[in-house]
Amino acid sequence: MIHASEVGVPLGRKPILWKLVTDLEVADLDAAIEKIRWYSTRWKIEVFHKILKSGCRAEDAKLRTADRLANLVALFCIVSWRVMWMTMMARAAPDADPAIAFTATEIAILDRLVTDSGNRRAKPGTLQLYLTKLSRLGGYLARTSDPPPGNTVVWRGLRRLVEIQIGAELATCG
């Protein structure tokens, strides 16, 4: 059993208290801290699986061979990672260059479809602005009082952006 208490608690909030049960050996403080760090990443794994299951709908695949299913799940893992990574990066580094997460074509499409105004006051030319634009394609309202966009609206927006991009590419094939 590992007991952990949050340090540096913000004013007006109770500290987070964890009681972790493990079958792994915990011989000293360093080993306990290691297990706490492992557990603290669990929510990221849960979010990834939610995107994989709900966004990609991996469980709905009706493929007949294990090889095909493995290939599809591998592709879905890449898409799920991208959605999660873009969402987290826009929160961790909102002023980053959008080119770290979007292709030039995606940026151009978002610029044509979604105006820069009404995007939760995101700075022009930033990752946060383009993630907000993408999320607006997925149904995010982007009101000033709204929390940052989550994985669900990012997933929906990315799906719509890909469909629009395919349509634009087909229109120029003629």
C-alpha positions, 0 to 999 in steps of 0.5 A: 500500500502506498499513501501519497499526499499532494504538496503545493496545494492551491489555496481553497482546495483540499490536497489530493490523497492517494492510496494505491494498492500494488503487487509490485515491490516498494522497498523505499521512497524512490520506488514508491515515487516511481509507482506514483508516477506510473499511476499518474499517467493512467488518465492519459491511457484512459483518454487514449482508449476513449478516443480509440473506442468512441472516436474511431469506433474500433470495436465496430470494425467488421473485418474477417481476418486478424491481419486486417484487424491488426492493421486497422487498429494500428491506423486507429492508434495513430489517429487516436494519438494525434487527437490526444497529442494535438489537444494536449499540445494546444493546452501546454504550448498554446502559442506554438506554431500550428505547423507542428500539428497541422499540414499546410493544406489543413491550415489553408482549409481551416483559414478558408472555412473558419474565421479568426474571430470568435475563437476564445481570444486565441492569438493569431497564427498559434496552435491554440487558434487552429485547434479551436478552428478545428474544434469548431468544425466538430461542433465546439462553440468557442465562447469566451466562457467555454473550457478549452476544446476536448478530445471529442470535438477535436476528433469530430473536427478532424474527421470533418477536415479530412472529408473536406480535404478529400473533397477539395482534392477530388475537385481539382482532379478534373 
